[in-house]
Amino acid sequence: MNFSSVNDTSAVVGNQRHGFNTAVINNVIVTALCISINYINCTLVHTFRKHQIFSSNPRYVLFIHLVINDMMQLILSTLLHIISYALHTVSVPFCLILLIITIFTTLNTPLNLACMAVECYIAICIPLRHGQICTVKKTYVLIGLIWVASALSILPDLFVLLATEPLRFFHSKVVCARDYVFRSNYSLKKRDASHIVCLVLVWLTLLYTYFRILFAAKEATAGTKKARNTILLHGFQLLLCMLTYVTPMLEQGLVYLLPKQQLAIRFSCYVIVQIMPRFVSPIVYGLRDQTFRRYMRRYMLCKVSHPENMHMLSLRPAAKLQ
């Protein structure tokens, strides 16, 4: 994952540094995007917590895990981005904590989306068994497995780091980026190999489930066909997340073509790969979903509803997350 805040830094590339005005503008843009997206995400989480209709639905449980994961990732990624401008270097232990959690959450996103694709496939193509296969308990187990899979990708790098680096390295300060911390040849080769494996598995899952859903939607009722727009947006979101795995090659190619724009390329890749997918998520699964939109409209506008109004609202039939 060669992001500007995880593997590289968009503030510093080699001996190059952004000017003061450019640094301020970049940080204002990133911070504004982070606050705006997380405001919507916080409203989604608050809505989820307040109404049992969501916590009892496996699809919404997966969705809210994606939202919370994206919030953590966006906050930490933004913090790393600002640190790369303001401090340039930080102590290795503090950097390790930030990096490991950020990498965890970044890896979780495509895996969570793949699980949501499978759940959607089961709901549309195997509806009679959906209630048996997709339960809330199994969903929480699946979320645990997502975190385990992410751990298997990054923890070996941590063990190699502890075994190979001298003690003085952990008392020093470094640029808080993955390639500056996990710098052994093993870590670099394992990172590329794990990215390829994850890329292949997630895309095979995506293609299989969504082609099956699209074929089912063509033959089903008008209600099922409404899932087509969400399928396209879901695929677009996953495509943005998958840029995580090709960012190193993409950056190298763009830098080769435009060597004088290296800093701008790093910053643009950071925004596209790290922020844009987190902007799509609340729109696809929150604001477009009829049930969530109906409940969260008051929270987003900071309005207080009377208990009787909320009771009447809960009596309306809930729309599927499509």
Phi, psi and omega in degrees: 000096186264058180277165181293333182255353182246312181258324180231179175234132179281349179278326185227126174227110186064236178260006182275144176220147175293150171290167185299312182298317179296320180297317179297313181299314180299318180290325176295318178299311183296316181294318179297317178296318180298313181295317182296312182293318182287337173295315177296317180296320178298322177295320177297316180295317179298318178297317179300316183291330187277343188229123184293338180302332180273316184291344179264005181247117182304326181295318179288329177296314176299319181296315183289331173296319177299318181295312180296318178299317179294324178297314178299314182298317183292319179295312182292320179296318178295319178299315178297322180296316180292321178299322181297333177272314190281315186254334182069305178233149177223168179295147184298314180301316179296319179297319180300317180299311181297316183295314184296316179294319179297316179293320175306306185292327178293319177290330181295326189300305180296326178294320178295319179295323177296320178295321178294326177295318179296318179298319179294321178298316179296319182296324185268320186265335178230059188297329183290336180255002183300315181295331180278320183281316186257095175247163180296319180298315179294329179294318178294325175297318179298320177298320176299320178293327176299315180293324177296316179298320178294323180296321181296341180276324188254329184297323175302324177296322179294318179295319177297319179299314181295330183275334189253330184277142177291161183299325182297335179298323182282352175257003182262179176244141182223165168293124188281079178218148189302317183289343177272340181259304177269081194253004179287154178298325178300314182297319181294316180291320179293323178300313180296318181295316180293326177295318180296315180298313180295320179300314182295313183296316182293318180291325175297318176298315180299310183296316182296309184294317186282330173292322177295321179293317180297319178294321178293322181294327179294330184260357187260188182287173181297328179297320180289327182295341178295343179288347185299316181298319178295323178300316180295316180292322178297316177297322178295318179296317179294326177297318177297318179294325181290343175299339175309321188275344180246003181302318179303314180292321180297315180296316181298320179294317180292322178294324178296321180283324183232072186297333182280350182251029186300316181294318179295324179294316179298316181293318179296318178297322178299313182295315184291317186276322186265327187258316185302316178300328179284342175280326181288323187304306181294335179284314183293313189255356180245289187292331180277341181281127186298317182294311180297317182298322182293323183276324189270352182302319181291322182292320181295327180267007178059036178264147178256127182261147175288148182303322181292328178292318179293328178292317178295324179295322182289343180279345179290151179294134182279136177275150177290150174281099186245000000 
